[in-house]
Amino acid sequence: MLGDELVPYAHPGEDSPKVRYLRVALAALAALAARGDLKPETVRRAAARYGLDP
């Protein structure tokens, strides 16, 4: 069991490529959702482009 302290973690920094990628990906998802195109098959195709299994 963890104590009362917070679990330490590393953050790559706001300007890191990983954080920039996540911000762009979230913006793209928001755009898809806004136009009503956030369907399961759309998410699967997008994830497959990055080698992910949603």
mmCIF entry with sequence, helices, sheets and N, C-alpha, C, O atoms, coordinates in Angstrom:
data_MODEL
# 
_entry.id   MODEL 
# 
_entity.id                         1 
_entity.type                       polymer 
_entity.pdbx_number_of_molecules   1 
# 
_entity_poly.entity_id                      1 
_entity_poly.type                           'polypeptide(L)' 
_entity_poly.nstd_linkage                   no 
_entity_poly.nstd_monomer                   no 
_entity_poly.pdbx_seq_one_letter_code       MLGDELVPYAHPGEDSPKVRYLRVALAALAALAARGDLKPETVRRAAARYGLDP 
_entity_poly.pdbx_seq_one_letter_code_can   MLGDELVPYAHPGEDSPKVRYLRVALAALAALAARGDLKPETVRRAAARYGLDP 
_entity_poly.pdbx_strand_id                 A 
# 
loop_
_entity_poly_seq.entity_id 
_entity_poly_seq.num 
_entity_poly_seq.mon_id 
_entity_poly_seq.hetero 
1 1  MET n 
1 2  LEU n 
1 3  GLY n 
1 4  ASP n 
1 5  GLU n 
1 6  LEU n 
1 7  VAL n 
1 8  PRO n 
1 9  TYR n 
1 10 ALA n 
1 11 HIS n 
1 12 PRO n 
1 13 GLY n 
1 14 GLU n 
1 15 ASP n 
1 16 SER n 
1 17 PRO n 
1 18 LYS n 
1 19 VAL n 
1 20 ARG n 
1 21 TYR n 
1 22 LEU n 
1 23 ARG n 
1 24 VAL n 
1 25 ALA n 
1 26 LEU n 
1 27 ALA n 
1 28 ALA n 
1 29 LEU n 
1 30 ALA n 
1 31 ALA n 
1 32 LEU n 
1 33 ALA n 
1 34 ALA n 
1 35 ARG n 
1 36 GLY n 
1 37 ASP n 
1 38 LEU n 
1 39 LYS n 
1 40 PRO n 
1 41 GLU n 
1 42 THR n 
1 43 VAL n 
1 44 ARG n 
1 45 ARG n 
1 46 ALA n 
1 47 ALA n 
1 48 ALA n 
1 49 ARG n 
1 50 TYR n 
1 51 GLY n 
1 52 LEU n 
1 53 ASP n 
1 54 PRO n 
# 
_struct_asym.id          A 
_struct_asym.entity_id   1 
# 
loop_
_struct_conf.conf_type_id 
_struct_conf.id 
_struct_conf.pdbx_PDB_helix_id 
_struct_conf.beg_label_comp_id 
_struct_conf.beg_label_asym_id 
_struct_conf.beg_label_seq_id 
_struct_conf.pdbx_beg_PDB_ins_code 
_struct_conf.end_label_comp_id 
_struct_conf.end_label_asym_id 
_struct_conf.end_label_seq_id 
_struct_conf.pdbx_end_PDB_ins_code 
_struct_conf.beg_auth_comp_id 
_struct_conf.beg_auth_asym_id 
_struct_conf.beg_auth_seq_id 
_struct_conf.end_auth_comp_id 
_struct_conf.end_auth_asym_id 
_struct_conf.end_auth_seq_id 
_struct_conf.pdbx_PDB_helix_class 
_struct_conf.details 
_struct_conf.pdbx_PDB_helix_length 
HELX_P HELX_P1 AA1 PRO A 17 ? ALA A 34 ? PRO A 17 ALA A 34 1 ? 18 
HELX_P HELX_P2 AA2 PRO A 40 ? ARG A 49 ? PRO A 40 ARG A 49 1 ? 10 
# 
_struct_conf_type.id          HELX_P 
_struct_conf_type.criteria    ? 
_struct_conf_type.reference   ? 
# 
loop_
_atom_site.group_PDB 
_atom_site.id 
_atom_site.type_symbol 
_atom_site.label_atom_id 
_atom_site.label_alt_id 
_atom_site.label_comp_id 
_atom_site.label_asym_id 
_atom_site.label_entity_id 
_atom_site.label_seq_id 
_atom_site.pdbx_PDB_ins_code 
_atom_site.Cartn_x 
_atom_site.Cartn_y 
_atom_site.Cartn_z 
_atom_site.occupancy 
_atom_site.B_iso_or_equiv 
_atom_site.pdbx_formal_charge 
_atom_site.auth_seq_id 
_atom_site.auth_comp_id 
_atom_site.auth_asym_id 
_atom_site.auth_atom_id 
_atom_site.pdbx_PDB_model_num 
ATOM 1   N N  . MET A 1 1  ? 0.845   -1.177 0.000   1.00 0.00 ? 1  MET A N  1 
ATOM 2   C CA . MET A 1 1  ? 0.000   0.000  0.000   1.00 0.00 ? 1  MET A CA 1 
ATOM 3   C C  . MET A 1 1  ? 0.891   1.241  0.000   1.00 0.00 ? 1  MET A C  1 
ATOM 4   O O  . MET A 1 1  ? 1.930   1.289  0.659   1.00 0.00 ? 1  MET A O  1 
ATOM 5   N N  . LEU A 1 2  ? 0.457   2.223  -0.748  1.00 0.00 ? 2  LEU A N  1 
ATOM 6   C CA . LEU A 1 2  ? 1.216   3.453  -0.803  1.00 0.00 ? 2  LEU A CA 1 
ATOM 7   C C  . LEU A 1 2  ? 0.914   4.311  0.414   1.00 0.00 ? 2  LEU A C  1 
ATOM 8   O O  . LEU A 1 2  ? -0.174  4.262  0.988   1.00 0.00 ? 2  LEU A O  1 
ATOM 9   N N  . GLY A 1 3  ? 1.897   5.086  0.781   1.00 0.00 ? 3  GLY A N  1 
ATOM 10  C CA . GLY A 1 3  ? 1.711   5.993  1.901   1.00 0.00 ? 3  GLY A CA 1 
ATOM 11  C C  . GLY A 1 3  ? 0.907   7.208  1.494   1.00 0.00 ? 3  GLY A C  1 
ATOM 12  O O  . GLY A 1 3  ? 0.239   7.192  0.460   1.00 0.00 ? 3  GLY A O  1 
ATOM 13  N N  . ASP A 1 4  ? 0.959   8.238  2.272   1.00 0.00 ? 4  ASP A N  1 
ATOM 14  C CA . ASP A 1 4  ? 0.219   9.462  1.997   1.00 0.00 ? 4  ASP A CA 1 
ATOM 15  C C  . ASP A 1 4  ? 0.896   10.327 0.932   1.00 0.00 ? 4  ASP A C  1 
ATOM 16  O O  . ASP A 1 4  ? 0.322   11.316 0.477   1.00 0.00 ? 4  ASP A O  1 
ATOM 17  N N  . GLU A 1 5  ? 2.094   9.960  0.542   1.00 0.00 ? 5  GLU A N  1 
ATOM 18  C CA . GLU A 1 5  ? 2.820   10.746 -0.451  1.00 0.00 ? 5  GLU A CA 1 
ATOM 19  C C  . GLU A 1 5  ? 2.302   10.442 -1.856  1.00 0.00 ? 5  GLU A C  1 
ATOM 20  O O  . GLU A 1 5  ? 1.771   9.362  -2.115  1.00 0.00 ? 5  GLU A O  1 
ATOM 21  N N  . LEU A 1 6  ? 2.462   11.397 -2.742  1.00 0.00 ? 6  LEU A N  1 
ATOM 22  C CA . LEU A 1 6  ? 2.088   11.188 -4.124  1.00 0.00 ? 6  LEU A CA 1 
ATOM 23  C C  . LEU A 1 6  ? 3.106   10.289 -4.807  1.00 0.00 ? 6  LEU A C  1 
ATOM 24  O O  . LEU A 1 6  ? 4.291   10.306 -4.477  1.00 0.00 ? 6  LEU A O  1 
ATOM 25  N N  . VAL A 1 7  ? 2.633   9.517  -5.752  1.00 0.00 ? 7  VAL A N  1 
ATOM 26  C CA . VAL A 1 7  ? 3.521   8.662  -6.524  1.00 0.00 ? 7  VAL A CA 1 
ATOM 27  C C  . VAL A 1 7  ? 4.273   9.556  -7.512  1.00 0.00 ? 7  VAL A C  1 
ATOM 28  O O  . VAL A 1 7  ? 3.646   10.300 -8.266  1.00 0.00 ? 7  VAL A O  1 
ATOM 29  N N  . PRO A 1 8  ? 5.591   9.494  -7.520  1.00 0.00 ? 8  PRO A N  1 
ATOM 30  C CA . PRO A 1 8  ? 6.343   10.338 -8.447  1.00 0.00 ? 8  PRO A CA 1 
ATOM 31  C C  . PRO A 1 8  ? 6.177   9.858  -9.892  1.00 0.00 ? 8  PRO A C  1 
ATOM 32  O O  . PRO A 1 8  ? 6.041   8.662  -10.152 1.00 0.00 ? 8  PRO A O  1 
ATOM 33  N N  . TYR A 1 9  ? 6.192   10.779 -10.792 1.00 0.00 ? 9  TYR A N  1 
ATOM 34  C CA . TYR A 1 9  ? 6.143   10.434 -12.204 1.00 0.00 ? 9  TYR A CA 1 
ATOM 35  C C  . TYR A 1 9  ? 6.971   11.453 -12.977 1.00 0.00 ? 9  TYR A C  1 
ATOM 36  O O  . TYR A 1 9  ? 7.297   12.533 -12.484 1.00 0.00 ? 9  TYR A O  1 
ATOM 37  N N  . ALA A 1 10 ? 7.289   11.077 -14.181 1.00 0.00 ? 10 ALA A N  1 
ATOM 38  C CA . ALA A 1 10 ? 8.082   11.978 -15.023 1.00 0.00 ? 10 ALA A CA 1 
ATOM 39  C C  . ALA A 1 10 ? 7.181   12.593 -16.083 1.00 0.00 ? 10 ALA A C  1 
ATOM 40  O O  . ALA A 1 10 ? 6.345   11.905 -16.669 1.00 0.00 ? 10 ALA A O  1 
ATOM 41  N N  . HIS A 1 11 ? 7.346   13.863 -16.325 1.00 0.00 ? 11 HIS A N  1 
ATOM 42  C CA . HIS A 1 11 ? 6.619   14.552 -17.388 1.00 0.00 ? 11 HIS A CA 1 
ATOM 43  C C  . HIS A 1 11 ? 7.667   15.018 -18.398 1.00 0.00 ? 11 HIS A C  1 
ATOM 44  O O  . HIS A 1 11 ? 8.655   15.650 -18.025 1.00 0.00 ? 11 HIS A O  1 
ATOM 45  N N  . PRO A 1 12 ? 7.450   14.706 -19.674 1.00 0.00 ? 12 PRO A N  1 
ATOM 46  C CA . PRO A 1 12 ? 8.473   15.044 -20.664 1.00 0.00 ? 12 PRO A CA 1 
ATOM 47  C C  . PRO A 1 12 ? 8.618   16.544 -20.936 1.00 0.00 ? 12 PRO A C  1 
ATOM 48  O O  . PRO A 1 12 ? 9.574   16.962 -21.589 1.00 0.00 ? 12 PRO A O  1 
ATOM 49  N N  . GLY A 1 13 ? 7.691   17.343 -20.449 1.00 0.00 ? 13 GLY A N  1 
ATOM 50  C CA . GLY A 1 13 ? 7.755   18.787 -20.691 1.00 0.00 ? 13 GLY A CA 1 
ATOM 51  C C  . GLY A 1 13 ? 6.705   19.212 -21.698 1.00 0.00 ? 13 GLY A C  1 
ATOM 52  O O  . GLY A 1 13 ? 6.379   18.457 -22.614 1.00 0.00 ? 13 GLY A O  1 
ATOM 53  N N  . GLU A 1 14 ? 6.178   20.405 -21.539 1.00 0.00 ? 14 GLU A N  1 
ATOM 54  C CA . GLU A 1 14 ? 5.091   20.889 -22.390 1.00 0.00 ? 14 GLU A CA 1 
ATOM 55  C C  . GLU A 1 14 ? 5.483   20.986 -23.862 1.00 0.00 ? 14 GLU A C  1 
ATOM 56  O O  . GLU A 1 14 ? 4.620   20.839 -24.728 1.00 0.00 ? 14 GLU A O  1 
ATOM 57  N N  . ASP A 1 15 ? 6.741   21.226 -24.169 1.00 0.00 ? 15 ASP A N  1 
ATOM 58  C CA . ASP A 1 15 ? 7.177   21.377 -25.557 1.00 0.00 ? 15 ASP A CA 1 
ATOM 59  C C  . ASP A 1 15 ? 7.791   20.111 -26.143 1.00 0.00 ? 15 ASP A C  1 
ATOM 60  O O  . ASP A 1 15 ? 8.382   20.150 -27.222 1.00 0.00 ? 15 ASP A O  1 
ATOM 61  N N  . SER A 1 16 ? 7.655   18.996 -25.442 1.00 0.00 ? 16 SER A N  1 
ATOM 62  C CA . SER A 1 16 ? 8.238   17.751 -25.957 1.00 0.00 ? 16 SER A CA 1 
ATOM 63  C C  . SER A 1 16 ? 7.405   17.231 -27.126 1.00 0.00 ? 16 SER A C  1 
ATOM 64  O O  . SER A 1 16 ? 6.212   17.521 -27.212 1.00 0.00 ? 16 SER A O  1 
ATOM 65  N N  . PRO A 1 17 ? 8.016   16.475 -28.017 1.00 0.00 ? 17 PRO A N  1 
ATOM 66  C CA . PRO A 1 17 ? 7.274   15.909 -29.147 1.00 0.00 ? 17 PRO A CA 1 
ATOM 67  C C  . PRO A 1 17 ? 6.103   15.038 -28.695 1.00 0.00 ? 17 PRO A C  1 
ATOM 68  O O  . PRO A 1 17 ? 5.061   15.031 -29.350 1.00 0.00 ? 17 PRO A O  1 
ATOM 69  N N  . LYS A 1 18 ? 6.250   14.312 -27.604 1.00 0.00 ? 18 LYS A N  1 
ATOM 70  C CA . LYS A 1 18 ? 5.164   13.451 -27.125 1.00 0.00 ? 18 LYS A CA 1 
ATOM 71  C C  . LYS A 1 18 ? 3.952   14.264 -26.703 1.00 0.00 ? 18 LYS A C  1 
ATOM 72  O O  . LYS A 1 18 ? 2.821   13.915 -27.043 1.00 0.00 ? 18 LYS A O  1 
ATOM 73  N N  . VAL A 1 19 ? 4.175   15.335 -25.972 1.00 0.00 ? 19 VAL A N  1 
ATOM 74  C CA . VAL A 1 19 ? 3.064   16.165 -25.506 1.00 0.00 ? 19 VAL A CA 1 
ATOM 75  C C  . VAL A 1 19 ? 2.436   16.891 -26.693 1.00 0.00 ? 19 VAL A C  1 
ATOM 76  O O  . VAL A 1 19 ? 1.213   17.019 -26.754 1.00 0.00 ? 19 VAL A O  1 
ATOM 77  N N  . ARG A 1 20 ? 3.242   17.365 -27.629 1.00 0.00 ? 20 ARG A N  1 
ATOM 78  C CA . ARG A 1 20 ? 2.698   18.023 -28.827 1.00 0.00 ? 20 ARG A CA 1 
ATOM 79  C C  . ARG A 1 20 ? 1.833   17.048 -29.617 1.00 0.00 ? 20 ARG A C  1 
ATOM 80  O O  . ARG A 1 20 ? 0.756   17.411 -30.089 1.00 0.00 ? 20 ARG A O  1 
ATOM 81  N N  . TYR A 1 21 ? 2.311   15.793 -29.764 1.00 0.00 ? 21 TYR A N  1 
ATOM 82  C CA . TYR A 1 21 ? 1.534   14.772 -30.478 1.00 0.00 ? 21 TYR A CA 1 
ATOM 83  C C  . TYR A 1 21 ? 0.188   14.551 -29.790 1.00 0.00 ? 21 TYR A C  1 
ATOM 84  O O  . TYR A 1 21 ? -0.851  14.513 -30.449 1.00 0.00 ? 21 TYR A O  1 
ATOM 85  N N  . LEU A 1 22 ? 0.208   14.406 -28.475 1.00 0.00 ? 22 LEU A N  1 
ATOM 86  C CA . LEU A 1 22 ? -1.042  14.175 -27.749 1.00 0.00 ? 22 LEU A CA 1 
ATOM 87  C C  . LEU A 1 22 ? -2.010  15.338 -27.917 1.00 0.00 ? 22 LEU A C  1 
ATOM 88  O O  . LEU A 1 22 ? -3.214  15.128 -28.068 1.00 0.00 ? 22 LEU A O  1 
ATOM 89  N N  . ARG A 1 23 ? -1.495  16.555 -27.890 1.00 0.00 ? 23 ARG A N  1 
ATOM 90  C CA . ARG A 1 23 ? -2.374  17.729 -28.065 1.00 0.00 ? 23 ARG A CA 1 
ATOM 91  C C  . ARG A 1 23 ? -2.997  17.739 -29.472 1.00 0.00 ? 23 ARG A C  1 
ATOM 92  O O  . ARG A 1 23 ? -4.179  18.049 -29.622 1.00 0.00 ? 23 ARG A O  1 
ATOM 93  N N  . VAL A 1 24 ? -2.211  17.404 -30.491 1.00 0.00 ? 24 VAL A N  1 
ATOM 94  C CA . VAL A 1 24 ? -2.736  17.353 -31.855 1.00 0.00 ? 24 VAL A CA 1 
ATOM 95  C C  . VAL A 1 24 ? -3.761  16.225 -31.976 1.00 0.00 ? 24 VAL A C  1 
ATOM 96  O O  . VAL A 1 24 ? -4.819  16.418 -32.575 1.00 0.00 ? 24 VAL A O  1 
ATOM 97  N N  . ALA A 1 25 ? -3.465  15.063 -31.424 1.00 0.00 ? 25 ALA A N  1 
ATOM 98  C CA . ALA A 1 25 ? -4.386  13.926 -31.492 1.00 0.00 ? 25 ALA A CA 1 
ATOM 99  C C  . ALA A 1 25 ? -5.697  14.244 -30.784 1.00 0.00 ? 25 ALA A C  1 
ATOM 100 O O  . ALA A 1 25 ? -6.765  13.901 -31.289 1.00 0.00 ? 25 ALA A O  1 
ATOM 101 N N  . LEU A 1 26 ? -5.635  14.888 -29.634 1.00 0.00 ? 26 LEU A N  1 
ATOM 102 C CA . LEU A 1 26 ? -6.860  15.253 -28.916 1.00 0.00 ? 26 LEU A CA 1 
ATOM 103 C C  . LEU A 1 26 ? -7.664  16.289 -29.691 1.00 0.00 ? 26 LEU A C  1 
ATOM 104 O O  . LEU A 1 26 ? -8.893  16.225 -29.718 1.00 0.00 ? 26 LEU A O  1 
ATOM 105 N N  . ALA A 1 27 ? -6.991  17.232 -30.315 1.00 0.00 ? 27 ALA A N  1 
ATOM 106 C CA . ALA A 1 27 ? -7.690  18.229 -31.132 1.00 0.00 ? 27 ALA A CA 1 
ATOM 107 C C  . ALA A 1 27 ? -8.383  17.556 -32.322 1.00 0.00 ? 27 ALA A C  1 
ATOM 108 O O  . ALA A 1 27 ? -9.505  17.917 -32.678 1.00 0.00 ? 27 ALA A O  1 
ATOM 109 N N  . ALA A 1 28 ? -7.707  16.575 -32.933 1.00 0.00 ? 28 ALA A N  1 
ATOM 110 C CA . ALA A 1 28 ? -8.303  15.858 -34.060 1.00 0.00 ? 28 ALA A CA 1 
ATOM 111 C C  . ALA A 1 28 ? -9.531  15.074 -33.605 1.00 0.00 ? 28 ALA A C  1 
ATOM 112 O O  . ALA A 1 28 ? -10.545 15.057 -34.303 1.00 0.00 ? 28 ALA A O  1 
ATOM 113 N N  . LEU A 1 29 ? -9.451  14.432 -32.454 1.00 0.00 ? 29 LEU A N  1 
ATOM 114 C CA . LEU A 1 29 ? -10.614 13.715 -31.924 1.00 0.00 ? 29 LEU A CA 1 
ATOM 115 C C  . LEU A 1 29 ? -11.763 14.668 -31.627 1.00 0.00 ? 29 LEU A C  1 
ATOM 116 O O  . LEU A 1 29 ? -12.921 14.353 -31.900 1.00 0.00 ? 29 LEU A O  1 
ATOM 117 N N  . ALA A 1 30 ? -11.450 15.822 -31.074 1.00 0.00 ? 30 ALA A N  1 
ATOM 118 C CA . ALA A 1 30 ? -12.487 16.810 -30.791 1.00 0.00 ? 30 ALA A CA 1 
ATOM 119 C C  . ALA A 1 30 ? -13.152 17.276 -32.084 1.00 0.00 ? 30 ALA A C  1 
ATOM 120 O O  . ALA A 1 30 ? -14.369 17.458 -32.121 1.00 0.00 ? 30 ALA A O  1 
ATOM 121 N N  . ALA A 1 31 ? -12.364 17.472 -33.146 1.00 0.00 ? 31 ALA A N  1 
ATOM 122 C CA . ALA A 1 31 ? -12.923 17.883 -34.431 1.00 0.00 ? 31 ALA A CA 1 
ATOM 123 C C  . ALA A 1 31 ? -13.827 16.798 -35.001 1.00 0.00 ? 31 ALA A C  1 
ATOM 124 O O  . ALA A 1 31 ? -14.904 17.098 -35.516 1.00 0.00 ? 31 ALA A O  1 
ATOM 125 N N  . LEU A 1 32 ? -13.401 15.540 -34.912 1.00 0.00 ? 32 LEU A N  1 
ATOM 126 C CA . LEU A 1 32 ? -14.243 14.437 -35.377 1.00 0.00 ? 32 LEU A CA 1 
ATOM 127 C C  . LEU A 1 32 ? -15.551 14.377 -34.595 1.00 0.00 ? 32 LEU A C  1 
ATOM 128 O O  . LEU A 1 32 ? -16.622 14.185 -35.171 1.00 0.00 ? 32 LEU A O  1 
ATOM 129 N N  . ALA A 1 33 ? -15.456 14.541 -33.293 1.00 0.00 ? 33 ALA A N  1 
ATOM 130 C CA . ALA A 1 33 ? -16.649 14.497 -32.456 1.00 0.00 ? 33 ALA A CA 1 
ATOM 131 C C  . ALA A 1 33 ? -17.582 15.654 -32.792 1.00 0.00 ? 33 ALA A C  1 
ATOM 132 O O  . ALA A 1 33 ? -18.800 15.476 -32.813 1.00 0.00 ? 33 ALA A O  1 
ATOM 133 N N  . ALA A 1 34 ? -17.030 16.836 -33.055 1.00 0.00 ? 34 ALA A N  1 
ATOM 134 C CA . ALA A 1 34 ? -17.845 18.009 -33.352 1.00 0.00 ? 34 ALA A CA 1 
ATOM 135 C C  . ALA A 1 34 ? -18.626 17.842 -34.662 1.00 0.00 ? 34 ALA A C  1 
ATOM 136 O O  . ALA A 1 34 ? -19.749 18.330 -34.790 1.00 0.00 ? 34 ALA A O  1 
ATOM 137 N N  . ARG A 1 35 ? -18.024 17.154 -35.622 1.00 0.00 ? 35 ARG A N  1 
ATOM 138 C CA . ARG A 1 35 ? -18.742 16.969 -36.888 1.00 0.00 ? 35 ARG A CA 1 
ATOM 139 C C  . ARG A 1 35 ? -19.521 15.655 -36.921 1.00 0.00 ? 35 ARG A C  1 
ATOM 140 O O  . ARG A 1 35 ? -20.087 15.293 -37.953 1.00 0.00 ? 35 ARG A O  1 
ATOM 141 N N  . GLY A 1 36 ? -19.552 14.949 -35.807 1.00 0.00 ? 36 GLY A N  1 
ATOM 142 C CA . GLY A 1 36 ? -20.353 13.728 -35.706 1.00 0.00 ? 36 GLY A CA 1 
ATOM 143 C C  . GLY A 1 36 ? -19.729 12.524 -36.375 1.00 0.00 ? 36 GLY A C  1 
ATOM 144 O O  . GLY A 1 36 ? -20.445 11.580 -36.710 1.00 0.00 ? 36 GLY A O  1 
ATOM 145 N N  . ASP A 1 37 ? -18.432 12.516 -36.582 1.00 0.00 ? 37 ASP A N  1 
ATOM 146 C CA . ASP A 1 37 ? -17.760 11.404 -37.273 1.00 0.00 ? 37 ASP A CA 1 
ATOM 147 C C  . ASP A 1 37 ? -16.921 10.560 -36.327 1.00 0.00 ? 37 ASP A C  1 
ATOM 148 O O  . ASP A 1 37 ? -15.998 9.873  -36.764 1.00 0.00 ? 37 ASP A O  1 
ATOM 149 N N  . LEU A 1 38 ? -17.223 10.601 -35.060 1.00 0.00 ? 38 LEU A N  1 
ATOM 150 C CA . LEU A 1 38 ? -16.453 9.813  -34.096 1.00 0.00 ? 38 LEU A CA 1 
ATOM 151 C C  . LEU A 1 38 ? -17.136 8.455  -33.920 1.00 0.00 ? 38 LEU A C  1 
ATOM 152 O O  . LEU A 1 38 ? -17.742 8.161  -32.889 1.00 0.00 ? 38 LEU A O  1 
ATOM 153 N N  . LYS A 1 39 ? -17.010 7.649  -34.962 1.00 0.00 ? 39 LYS A N  1 
ATOM 154 C CA . LYS A 1 39 ? -17.616 6.326  -34.987 1.00 0.00 ? 39 LYS A CA 1 
ATOM 155 C C  . LYS A 1 39 ? -16.547 5.289  -34.661 1.00 0.00 ? 39 LYS A C  1 
ATOM 156 O O  . LYS A 1 39 ? -15.360 5.546  -34.864 1.00 0.00 ? 39 LYS A O  1 
ATOM 157 N N  . PRO A 1 40 ? -16.942 4.132  -34.164 1.00 0.00 ? 40 PRO A N  1 
ATOM 158 C CA . PRO A 1 40 ? -15.944 3.104  -33.820 1.00 0.00 ? 40 PRO A CA 1 
ATOM 159 C C  . PRO A 1 40 ? -14.985 2.776  -34.960 1.00 0.00 ? 40 PRO A C  1 
ATOM 160 O O  . PRO A 1 40 ? -13.788 2.601  -34.731 1.00 0.00 ? 40 PRO A O  1 
ATOM 161 N N  . GLU A 1 41 ? -15.499 2.693  -36.182 1.00 0.00 ? 41 GLU A N  1 
ATOM 162 C CA . GLU A 1 41 ? -14.604 2.341  -37.294 1.00 0.00 ? 41 GLU A CA 1 
ATOM 163 C C  . GLU A 1 41 ? -13.604 3.461  -37.584 1.00 0.00 ? 41 GLU A C  1 
ATOM 164 O O  . GLU A 1 41 ? -12.478 3.193  -38.005 1.00 0.00 ? 41 GLU A O  1 
ATOM 165 N N  . THR A 1 42 ? -14.006 4.707  -37.364 1.00 0.00 ? 42 THR A N  1 
ATOM 166 C CA . THR A 1 42 ? -13.085 5.831  -37.550 1.00 0.00 ? 42 THR A CA 1 
ATOM 167 C C  . THR A 1 42 ? -11.959 5.764  -36.535 1.00 0.00 ? 42 THR A C  1 
ATOM 168 O O  . THR A 1 42 ? -10.796 5.981  -36.876 1.00 0.00 ? 42 THR A O  1 
ATOM 169 N N  . VAL A 1 43 ? -12.298 5.465  -35.295 1.00 0.00 ? 43 VAL A N  1 
ATOM 170 C CA . VAL A 1 43 ? -11.294 5.358  -34.237 1.00 0.00 ? 43 VAL A CA 1 
ATOM 171 C C  . VAL A 1 43 ? -10.355 4.190  -34.512 1.00 0.00 ? 43 VAL A C  1 
ATOM 172 O O  . VAL A 1 43 ? -9.143  4.315  -34.338 1.00 0.00 ? 43 VAL A O  1 
ATOM 173 N N  . ARG A 1 44 ? -10.908 3.048  -34.943 1.00 0.00 ? 44 ARG A N  1 
ATOM 174 C CA . ARG A 1 44 ? -10.068 1.878  -35.245 1.00 0.00 ? 44 ARG A CA 1 
ATOM 175 C C  . ARG A 1 44 ? -9.086  2.177  -36.377 1.00 0.00 ? 44 ARG A C  1 
ATOM 176 O O  . ARG A 1 44 ? -7.915  1.806  -36.291 1.00 0.00 ? 44 ARG A O  1 
ATOM 177 N N  . ARG A 1 45 ? -9.550  2.843  -37.437 1.00 0.00 ? 45 ARG A N  1 
ATOM 178 C CA . ARG A 1 45 ? -8.655  3.179  -38.561 1.00 0.00 ? 45 ARG A CA 1 
ATOM 179 C C  . ARG A 1 45 ? -7.544  4.125  -38.107 1.00 0.00 ? 45 ARG A C  1 
ATOM 180 O O  . ARG A 1 45 ? -6.379  3.944  -38.461 1.00 0.00 ? 45 ARG A O  1 
ATOM 181 N N  . ALA A 1 46 ? -7.914  5.124  -37.328 1.00 0.00 ? 46 ALA A N  1 
ATOM 182 C CA . ALA A 1 46 ? -6.905  6.075  -36.854 1.00 0.00 ? 46 ALA A CA 1 
ATOM 183 C C  . ALA A 1 46 ? -5.898  5.383  -35.947 1.00 0.00 ? 46 ALA A C  1 
ATOM 184 O O  . ALA A 1 46 ? -4.698  5.636  -36.056 1.00 0.00 ? 46 ALA A O  1 
ATOM 185 N N  . ALA A 1 47 ? -6.359  4.521  -35.060 1.00 0.00 ? 47 ALA A N  1 
ATOM 186 C CA . ALA A 1 47 ? -5.460  3.816  -34.152 1.00 0.00 ? 47 ALA A CA 1 
ATOM 187 C C  . ALA A 1 47 ? -4.536  2.874  -34.927 1.00 0.00 ? 47 ALA A C  1 
ATOM 188 O O  . ALA A 1 47 ? -3.356  2.750  -34.599 1.00 0.00 ? 47 ALA A O  1 
ATOM 189 N N  . ALA A 1 48 ? -5.069  2.218  -35.946 1.00 0.00 ? 48 ALA A N  1 
ATOM 190 C CA . ALA A 1 48 ? -4.270  1.283  -36.728 1.00 0.00 ? 48 ALA A CA 1 
ATOM 191 C C  . ALA A 1 48 ? -3.122  1.993  -37.433 1.00 0.00 ? 48 ALA A C  1 
ATOM 192 O O  . ALA A 1 48 ? -2.052  1.410  -37.610 1.00 0.00 ? 48 ALA A O  1 
ATOM 193 N N  . ARG A 1 49 ? -3.331  3.258  -37.842 1.00 0.00 ? 49 ARG A N  1 
ATOM 194 C CA . ARG A 1 49 ? -2.269  4.016  -38.486 1.00 0.00 ? 49 ARG A CA 1 
ATOM 195 C C  . ARG A 1 49 ? -1.052  4.170  -37.577 1.00 0.00 ? 49 ARG A C  1 
ATOM 196 O O  . ARG A 1 49 ? 0.078   4.297  -38.049 1.00 0.00 ? 49 ARG A O  1 
ATOM 197 N N  . TYR A 1 50 ? -1.297  4.156  -36.275 1.00 0.00 ? 50 TYR A N  1 
ATOM 198 C CA . TYR A 1 50 ? -0.202  4.321  -35.305 1.00 0.00 ? 50 TYR A CA 1 
ATOM 199 C C  . TYR A 1 50 ? 0.161   3.007  -34.621 1.00 0.00 ? 50 TYR A C  1 
ATOM 200 O O  . TYR A 1 50 ? 0.887   3.006  -33.627 1.00 0.00 ? 50 TYR A O  1 
ATOM 201 N N  . GLY A 1 51 ? -0.332  1.901  -35.140 1.00 0.00 ? 51 GLY A N  1 
ATOM 202 C CA . GLY A 1 51 ? 0.007   0.601  -34.582 1.00 0.00 ? 51 GLY A CA 1 
ATOM 203 C C  . GLY A 1 51 ? -0.624  0.344  -33.232 1.00 0.00 ? 51 GLY A C  1 
ATOM 204 O O  . GLY A 1 51 ? -0.093  -0.430 -32.435 1.00 0.00 ? 51 GLY A O  1 
ATOM 205 N N  . LEU A 1 52 ? -1.766  0.991  -32.960 1.00 0.00 ? 52 LEU A N  1 
ATOM 206 C CA . LEU A 1 52 ? -2.442  0.832  -31.674 1.00 0.00 ? 52 LEU A CA 1 
ATOM 207 C C  . LEU A 1 52 ? -3.644  -0.092 -31.828 1.00 0.00 ? 52 LEU A C  1 
ATOM 208 O O  . LEU A 1 52 ? -4.201  -0.224 -32.918 1.00 0.00 ? 52 LEU A O  1 
ATOM 209 N N  . ASP A 1 53 ? -4.032  -0.718 -30.747 1.00 0.00 ? 53 ASP A N  1 
ATOM 210 C CA . ASP A 1 53 ? -5.193  -1.589 -30.711 1.00 0.00 ? 53 ASP A CA 1 
ATOM 211 C C  . ASP A 1 53 ? -6.198  -0.963 -29.737 1.00 0.00 ? 53 ASP A C  1 
ATOM 212 O O  . ASP A 1 53 ? -6.064  -1.129 -28.524 1.00 0.00 ? 53 ASP A O  1 
ATOM 213 N N  . PRO A 1 54 ? -7.199  -0.249 -30.254 1.00 0.00 ? 54 PRO A N  1 
ATOM 214 C CA . PRO A 1 54 ? -8.121  0.473  -29.349 1.00 0.00 ? 54 PRO A CA 1 
ATOM 215 C C  . PRO A 1 54 ? -8.966  -0.440 -28.496 1.00 0.00 ? 54 PRO A C  1 
ATOM 216 O O  . PRO A 1 54 ? -9.776  0.034  -27.700 1.00 0.00 ? 54 PRO A O  1 
# 
